[in-house]
């Protein structure tokens, strides 16, 4: 028996059937497109029974796998072993001020004088808020790197940063550390 809604809007049932039919025809689930393409009731019955049969077989295998998983014992062991003496740990000391102003200002002033940006021997001409001076500083750093000079000559040394160091009750010095410099922050 049809309701008032179905009498007023017969396209609703057709729309629902067409959505389901489109899903069955376009899905990648094996067997459902054959159900949607069935042209007679016998073909529809055959593919529906085959699909349901193999769906039940699939559920059987999935459930047996899940039950087999839960039959295995679960055990977690946590052991804390303290071994002394431990090797010296890896420590990274990063300095926010990458370049020391007092070490780079002289060579940089000579560089700006040679390219004609400044003509002074005082650092008053070096205003880093000026985009030209800042760009010249970046160019100077890359020129130093390209010439093979070490930027380590212009940065803080670990001896200056390390006030005291003890590990496992033993004192350590800057010679216990390996210094590595990276140019990852210096990209153009």
CNS distance restraints for C-alpha pairs under 8 A (distance, minus, plus):
assign (resid   2 and name CA) (resid   6 and name CA) 5.94 0.50 0.50
assign (resid   2 and name CA) (resid   7 and name CA) 6.63 0.50 0.50
assign (resid   3 and name CA) (resid   7 and name CA) 6.31 0.50 0.50
assign (resid   4 and name CA) (resid   8 and name CA) 6.08 0.50 0.50
assign (resid   5 and name CA) (resid   9 and name CA) 5.85 0.50 0.50
assign (resid   5 and name CA) (resid  10 and name CA) 7.92 0.50 0.50
assign (resid   6 and name CA) (resid  10 and name CA) 5.10 0.50 0.50
assign (resid   6 and name CA) (resid  12 and name CA) 7.19 0.50 0.50
assign (resid   6 and name CA) (resid  13 and name CA) 7.48 0.50 0.50
assign (resid  10 and name CA) (resid  14 and name CA) 7.03 0.50 0.50
assign (resid  11 and name CA) (resid  15 and name CA) 5.81 0.50 0.50
assign (resid  12 and name CA) (resid  16 and name CA) 6.23 0.50 0.50
assign (resid  13 and name CA) (resid  17 and name CA) 6.16 0.50 0.50
assign (resid  14 and name CA) (resid  18 and name CA) 5.95 0.50 0.50
assign (resid  15 and name CA) (resid  19 and name CA) 6.12 0.50 0.50
assign (resid  16 and name CA) (resid  20 and name CA) 6.29 0.50 0.50
assign (resid  17 and name CA) (resid  21 and name CA) 5.91 0.50 0.50
assign (resid  18 and name CA) (resid  22 and name CA) 5.86 0.50 0.50
assign (resid  19 and name CA) (resid  23 and name CA) 6.14 0.50 0.50
assign (resid  20 and name CA) (resid  24 and name CA) 6.16 0.50 0.50
assign (resid  21 and name CA) (resid  25 and name CA) 6.15 0.50 0.50
assign (resid  21 and name CA) (resid  36 and name CA) 5.96 0.50 0.50
assign (resid  22 and name CA) (resid  26 and name CA) 5.98 0.50 0.50
assign (resid  23 and name CA) (resid  27 and name CA) 5.68 0.50 0.50
assign (resid  24 and name CA) (resid  32 and name CA) 5.16 0.50 0.50
assign (resid  24 and name CA) (resid  33 and name CA) 5.15 0.50 0.50
assign (resid  24 and name CA) (resid  35 and name CA) 7.31 0.50 0.50
assign (resid  24 and name CA) (resid  36 and name CA) 5.59 0.50 0.50
assign (resid  25 and name CA) (resid  32 and name CA) 6.82 0.50 0.50
assign (resid  25 and name CA) (resid  33 and name CA) 4.28 0.50 0.50
assign (resid  25 and name CA) (resid  34 and name CA) 7.60 0.50 0.50
assign (resid  25 and name CA) (resid  36 and name CA) 5.58 0.50 0.50
assign (resid  25 and name CA) (resid  37 and name CA) 7.17 0.50 0.50
assign (resid  26 and name CA) (resid  33 and name CA) 6.78 0.50 0.50
assign (resid  27 and name CA) (resid  32 and name CA) 7.22 0.50 0.50
assign (resid  27 and name CA) (resid  33 and name CA) 6.94 0.50 0.50
assign (resid  29 and name CA) (resid  33 and name CA) 7.84 0.50 0.50
assign (resid  31 and name CA) (resid  35 and name CA) 6.62 0.50 0.50
assign (resid  31 and name CA) (resid  47 and name CA) 6.94 0.50 0.50
assign (resid  31 and name CA) (resid  50 and name CA) 7.93 0.50 0.50
assign (resid  31 and name CA) (resid  51 and name CA) 5.79 0.50 0.50
assign (resid  32 and name CA) (resid  36 and name CA) 6.38 0.50 0.50
assign (resid  32 and name CA) (resid  47 and name CA) 7.98 0.50 0.50
assign (resid  32 and name CA) (resid  51 and name CA) 7.27 0.50 0.50
assign (resid  33 and name CA) (resid  37 and name CA) 6.16 0.50 0.50
assign (resid  34 and name CA) (resid  38 and name CA) 6.20 0.50 0.50
assign (resid  34 and name CA) (resid  47 and name CA) 6.47 0.50 0.50
assign (resid  35 and name CA) (resid  43 and name CA) 7.86 0.50 0.50
assign (resid  35 and name CA) (resid  44 and name CA) 5.60 0.50 0.50
assign (resid  35 and name CA) (resid  47 and name CA) 5.44 0.50 0.50
assign (resid  35 and name CA) (resid  48 and name CA) 6.14 0.50 0.50
assign (resid  36 and name CA) (resid  44 and name CA) 7.92 0.50 0.50
assign (resid  38 and name CA) (resid  43 and name CA) 5.42 0.50 0.50
assign (resid  38 and name CA) (resid  44 and name CA) 4.99 0.50 0.50
assign (resid  38 and name CA) (resid  47 and name CA) 7.96 0.50 0.50
assign (resid  39 and name CA) (resid  43 and name CA) 6.77 0.50 0.50
assign (resid  39 and name CA) (resid  44 and name CA) 7.25 0.50 0.50
assign (resid  40 and name CA) (resid  44 and name CA) 6.31 0.50 0.50
assign (resid  41 and name CA) (resid  45 and name CA) 5.99 0.50 0.50
assign (resid  42 and name CA) (resid  46 and name CA) 6.18 0.50 0.50
assign (resid  43 and name CA) (resid  47 and name CA) 6.28 0.50 0.50
assign (resid  44 and name CA) (resid  48 and name CA) 6.00 0.50 0.50
assign (resid  45 and name CA) (resid  49 and name CA) 6.05 0.50 0.50
assign (resid  46 and name CA) (resid  50 and name CA) 6.18 0.50 0.50
assign (resid  47 and name CA) (resid  51 and name CA) 5.96 0.50 0.50
assign (resid  48 and name CA) (resid  52 and name CA) 6.11 0.50 0.50
assign (resid  49 and name CA) (resid  53 and name CA) 5.95 0.50 0.50
assign (resid  50 and name CA) (resid  54 and name CA) 6.22 0.50 0.50
assign (resid  51 and name CA) (resid  55 and name CA) 6.00 0.50 0.50
assign (resid  52 and name CA) (resid  56 and name CA) 6.18 0.50 0.50
assign (resid  53 and name CA) (resid  57 and name CA) 6.37 0.50 0.50
assign (resid  54 and name CA) (resid  58 and name CA) 6.02 0.50 0.50
assign (resid  55 and name CA) (resid  59 and name CA) 6.24 0.50 0.50
assign (resid  56 and name CA) (resid  60 and name CA) 6.20 0.50 0.50
assign (resid  57 and name CA) (resid  61 and name CA) 6.43 0.50 0.50
assign (resid  58 and name CA) (resid  62 and name CA) 6.19 0.50 0.50
assign (resid  59 and name CA) (resid  63 and name CA) 6.00 0.50 0.50
assign (resid  60 and name CA) (resid  64 and name CA) 6.17 0.50 0.50
assign (resid  61 and name CA) (resid  65 and name CA) 6.13 0.50 0.50
assign (resid  62 and name CA) (resid  66 and name CA) 6.28 0.50 0.50
assign (resid  63 and name CA) (resid  67 and name CA) 6.10 0.50 0.50
assign (resid  64 and name CA) (resid  68 and name CA) 5.95 0.50 0.50
assign (resid  65 and name CA) (resid  69 and name CA) 6.15 0.50 0.50
assign (resid  66 and name CA) (resid  70 and name CA) 6.47 0.50 0.50
assign (resid  67 and name CA) (resid  71 and name CA) 6.42 0.50 0.50
assign (resid  68 and name CA) (resid  72 and name CA) 7.06 0.50 0.50
assign (resid  85 and name CA) (resid 168 and name CA) 7.30 0.50 0.50
assign (resid  86 and name CA) (resid 168 and name CA) 7.90 0.50 0.50
assign (resid  88 and name CA) (resid 167 and name CA) 7.51 0.50 0.50
assign (resid  95 and name CA) (resid 156 and name CA) 7.88 0.50 0.50
assign (resid  98 and name CA) (resid 155 and name CA) 6.13 0.50 0.50
assign (resid  98 and name CA) (resid 156 and name CA) 7.61 0.50 0.50
assign (resid  99 and name CA) (resid 104 and name CA) 7.36 0.50 0.50
assign (resid  99 and name CA) (resid 154 and name CA) 5.73 0.50 0.50
assign (resid  99 and name CA) (resid 155 and name CA) 4.67 0.50 0.50
assign (resid  99 and name CA) (resid 156 and name CA) 7.13 0.50 0.50
assign (resid 100 and name CA) (resid 104 and name CA) 6.33 0.50 0.50
assign (resid 100 and name CA) (resid 154 and name CA) 5.74 0.50 0.50
assign (resid 100 and name CA) (resid 155 and name CA) 5.23 0.50 0.50
assign (resid 100 and name CA) (resid 156 and name CA) 6.37 0.50 0.50
assign (resid 101 and name CA) (resid 105 and name CA) 5.67 0.50 0.50
assign (resid 102 and name CA) (resid 106 and name CA) 7.72 0.50 0.50
assign (resid 103 and name CA) (resid 153 and name CA) 7.63 0.50 0.50
assign (resid 103 and name CA) (resid 154 and name CA) 5.44 0.50 0.50
assign (resid 103 and name CA) (resid 155 and name CA) 7.81 0.50 0.50
assign (resid 104 and name CA) (resid 108 and name CA) 5.91 0.50 0.50
assign (resid 104 and name CA) (resid 154 and name CA) 5.73 0.50 0.50
assign (resid 105 and name CA) (resid 109 and name CA) 5.88 0.50 0.50
assign (resid 105 and name CA) (resid 123 and name CA) 7.34 0.50 0.50
assign (resid 106 and name CA) (resid 110 and name CA) 6.36 0.50 0.50
assign (resid 107 and name CA) (resid 111 and name CA) 6.20 0.50 0.50
assign (resid 108 and name CA) (resid 112 and name CA) 6.19 0.50 0.50
assign (resid 108 and name CA) (resid 137 and name CA) 7.13 0.50 0.50
assign (resid 108 and name CA) (resid 140 and name CA) 6.89 0.50 0.50
assign (resid 109 and name CA) (resid 113 and name CA) 6.14 0.50 0.50
assign (resid 109 and name CA) (resid 118 and name CA) 7.78 0.50 0.50
assign (resid 109 and name CA) (resid 120 and name CA) 7.98 0.50 0.50
assign (resid 109 and name CA) (resid 121 and name CA) 7.08 0.50 0.50
assign (resid 109 and name CA) (resid 123 and name CA) 7.26 0.50 0.50
assign (resid 109 and name CA) (resid 126 and name CA) 7.69 0.50 0.50
assign (resid 110 and name CA) (resid 114 and name CA) 6.15 0.50 0.50
assign (resid 111 and name CA) (resid 115 and name CA) 6.39 0.50 0.50
assign (resid 111 and name CA) (resid 140 and name CA) 7.10 0.50 0.50
assign (resid 112 and name CA) (resid 116 and name CA) 6.14 0.50 0.50
assign (resid 112 and name CA) (resid 117 and name CA) 5.11 0.50 0.50
assign (resid 112 and name CA) (resid 118 and name CA) 5.55 0.50 0.50
assign (resid 112 and name CA) (resid 119 and name CA) 7.83 0.50 0.50
assign (resid 112 and name CA) (resid 136 and name CA) 7.13 0.50 0.50
assign (resid 113 and name CA) (resid 117 and name CA) 5.96 0.50 0.50
assign (resid 113 and name CA) (resid 118 and name CA) 4.94 0.50 0.50
assign (resid 113 and name CA) (resid 119 and name CA) 5.21 0.50 0.50
assign (resid 113 and name CA) (resid 120 and name CA) 7.12 0.50 0.50
assign (resid 117 and name CA) (resid 133 and name CA) 7.60 0.50 0.50
assign (resid 118 and name CA) (resid 125 and name CA) 6.62 0.50 0.50
assign (resid 120 and name CA) (resid 125 and name CA) 6.78 0.50 0.50
assign (resid 126 and name CA) (resid 133 and name CA) 6.67 0.50 0.50
assign (resid 127 and name CA) (resid 133 and name CA) 6.60 0.50 0.50
assign (resid 128 and name CA) (resid 133 and name CA) 5.68 0.50 0.50
assign (resid 128 and name CA) (resid 134 and name CA) 5.19 0.50 0.50
assign (resid 129 and name CA) (resid 133 and name CA) 7.63 0.50 0.50
assign (resid 129 and name CA) (resid 134 and name CA) 7.02 0.50 0.50
assign (resid 130 and name CA) (resid 134 and name CA) 6.34 0.50 0.50
assign (resid 131 and name CA) (resid 135 and name CA) 5.99 0.50 0.50
assign (resid 132 and name CA) (resid 136 and name CA) 6.07 0.50 0.50
assign (resid 133 and name CA) (resid 137 and name CA) 6.18 0.50 0.50
assign (resid 134 and name CA) (resid 138 and name CA) 6.47 0.50 0.50
assign (resid 135 and name CA) (resid 139 and name CA) 6.22 0.50 0.50
assign (resid 136 and name CA) (resid 140 and name CA) 5.95 0.50 0.50
assign (resid 137 and name CA) (resid 141 and name CA) 6.22 0.50 0.50
assign (resid 138 and name CA) (resid 142 and name CA) 6.34 0.50 0.50
assign (resid 139 and name CA) (resid 143 and name CA) 6.03 0.50 0.50
assign (resid 140 and name CA) (resid 144 and name CA) 6.13 0.50 0.50
assign (resid 141 and name CA) (resid 145 and name CA) 6.24 0.50 0.50
assign (resid 142 and name CA) (resid 146 and name CA) 5.96 0.50 0.50
assign (resid 143 and name CA) (resid 147 and name CA) 6.04 0.50 0.50
assign (resid 144 and name CA) (resid 148 and name CA) 6.56 0.50 0.50
assign (resid 144 and name CA) (resid 149 and name CA) 5.50 0.50 0.50
assign (resid 144 and name CA) (resid 150 and name CA) 7.43 0.50 0.50
assign (resid 144 and name CA) (resid 151 and name CA) 7.30 0.50 0.50
assign (resid 145 and name CA) (resid 149 and name CA) 5.82 0.50 0.50
assign (resid 145 and name CA) (resid 150 and name CA) 6.74 0.50 0.50
assign (resid 145 and name CA) (resid 151 and name CA) 6.90 0.50 0.50
assign (resid 151 and name CA) (resid 155 and name CA) 6.68 0.50 0.50
assign (resid 152 and name CA) (resid 156 and name CA) 7.69 0.50 0.50
assign (resid 152 and name CA) (resid 157 and name CA) 7.77 0.50 0.50
assign (resid 152 and name CA) (resid 181 and name CA) 7.68 0.50 0.50
assign (resid 156 and name CA) (resid 160 and name CA) 6.80 0.50 0.50
assign (resid 156 and name CA) (resid 161 and name CA) 7.33 0.50 0.50
assign (resid 157 and name CA) (resid 161 and name CA) 6.67 0.50 0.50
assign (resid 158 and name CA) (resid 162 and name CA) 5.85 0.50 0.50
assign (resid 158 and name CA) (resid 174 and name CA) 6.15 0.50 0.50
assign (resid 159 and name CA) (resid 163 and name CA) 7.91 0.50 0.50
assign (resid 159 and name CA) (resid 174 and name CA) 5.77 0.50 0.50
assign (resid 162 and name CA) (resid 173 and name CA) 7.88 0.50 0.50
assign (resid 162 and name CA) (resid 174 and name CA) 7.00 0.50 0.50
assign (resid 164 and name CA) (resid 171 and name CA) 7.94 0.50 0.50
assign (resid 164 and name CA) (resid 172 and name CA) 7.76 0.50 0.50
assign (resid 164 and name CA) (resid 173 and name CA) 7.69 0.50 0.50
assign (resid 165 and name CA) (resid 171 and name CA) 5.73 0.50 0.50
assign (resid 165 and name CA) (resid 172 and name CA) 5.21 0.50 0.50
assign (resid 165 and name CA) (resid 173 and name CA) 6.58 0.50 0.50
assign (resid 166 and name CA) (resid 170 and name CA) 5.29 0.50 0.50
assign (resid 166 and name CA) (resid 171 and name CA) 4.23 0.50 0.50
assign (resid 166 and name CA) (resid 172 and name CA) 5.59 0.50 0.50
assign (resid 167 and name CA) (resid 171 and name CA) 6.36 0.50 0.50
assign (resid 167 and name CA) (resid 172 and name CA) 7.05 0.50 0.50
assign (resid 172 and name CA) (resid 176 and name CA) 6.31 0.50 0.50
assign (resid 173 and name CA) (resid 177 and name CA) 7.66 0.50 0.50
assign (resid 183 and name CA) (resid 187 and name CA) 7.25 0.50 0.50
